Amino acid sequence: MSSELPEAACGRVELTVRQNPRGRFLFLVNRTDDEVPVPGLDGELLTGTAGADGTLLLRPRDVAVLRQPHG
């Protein structure tokens, strides 16, 4: 089984993907007590925090949602 998460986030961040006519939605949950950077995911950040370089940053026990266009 492969994951869309970068290696450093595997085992620390839970990823669930859902789709509807408006796009593909990535729900990311930090299951740790540490901040976890999640680089390399493209999309519109609907909830969550990004660093100055655009990297998604999940604070301890934080949740983020990204929307990606179909295609």
Backbone torsions as a table, in degrees:
resi	resn	phi	psi	omega
1	MET	NA	132.7	180.0
2	SER	-106.1	162.4	-179.1
3	SER	-128.6	149.1	175.0
4	GLU	-80.7	-9.5	-178.9
5	LEU	-76.6	146.8	173.2
6	PRO	-66.3	154.1	-176.4
7	GLU	-49.2	-43.3	-176.1
8	ALA	-65.0	-22.8	-178.7
9	ALA	-94.5	-17.5	-179.5
10	CYS	-61.5	134.3	-178.7
11	GLY	84.0	-9.7	179.8
12	ARG	-115.2	-30.1	-177.2
13	VAL	-120.7	132.9	175.6
14	GLU	-93.2	134.2	179.9
15	LEU	-121.2	128.2	173.1
16	THR	-125.6	135.3	-178.4
17	VAL	-117.2	132.0	175.3
18	ARG	-130.1	151.7	179.5
19	GLN	-131.0	149.8	170.5
20	ASN	-151.1	-178.3	-177.7
21	PRO	-60.2	-19.9	-178.5
22	ARG	-88.1	-7.4	178.6
23	GLY	146.4	-168.8	179.9
24	ARG	-110.3	129.3	-174.9
25	PHE	-114.8	127.7	177.9
26	LEU	-107.7	120.5	177.3
27	PHE	-104.6	119.3	-176.6
28	LEU	-117.7	130.1	-178.6
29	VAL	-124.6	122.6	175.3
30	ASN	-80.9	116.2	-177.8
31	ARG	-94.4	12.6	-175.9
32	THR	-116.7	174.2	175.4
33	ASP	-96.3	14.1	180.0
34	ASP	-118.9	154.2	172.1
35	GLU	-71.2	136.7	-178.3
36	VAL	-125.2	116.2	172.0
37	PRO	-76.8	141.4	179.9
38	VAL	-127.8	83.8	-179.0
39	PRO	-78.9	159.7	169.3
40	GLY	87.1	5.6	176.3
41	LEU	-100.9	123.8	179.6
42	ASP	-94.0	150.7	175.4
43	GLY	143.7	173.2	178.4
44	GLU	-84.9	121.8	180.0
45	LEU	-77.5	110.6	-179.2
46	LEU	-86.5	-38.6	174.3
47	THR	-141.8	148.8	179.5
48	GLY	118.6	-171.4	-174.0
49	THR	-128.9	139.7	174.2
50	ALA	-119.8	145.8	175.9
51	GLY	-76.1	177.9	-178.9
52	ALA	-59.0	-30.4	-179.4
53	ASP	-88.6	3.5	179.0
54	GLY	91.0	-4.3	179.5
55	THR	-70.0	131.9	176.1
56	LEU	-64.2	131.3	177.8
57	LEU	-119.1	117.8	176.5
58	LEU	-100.2	115.8	176.4
59	ARG	-70.9	168.6	179.4
60	PRO	-53.4	128.3	178.2
61	ARG	59.9	24.3	-176.5
62	ASP	-87.5	163.1	177.3
63	VAL	-128.0	142.6	175.1
64	ALA	-135.9	151.5	176.0
65	VAL	-129.6	128.7	175.7
66	LEU	-115.1	141.3	172.9
67	ARG	-111.5	129.0	176.2
68	GLN	-115.8	140.0	176.2
69	PRO	-68.4	153.1	174.3
70	HIS	-64.9	148.1	173.3
71	GLY	129.9	NA	NA
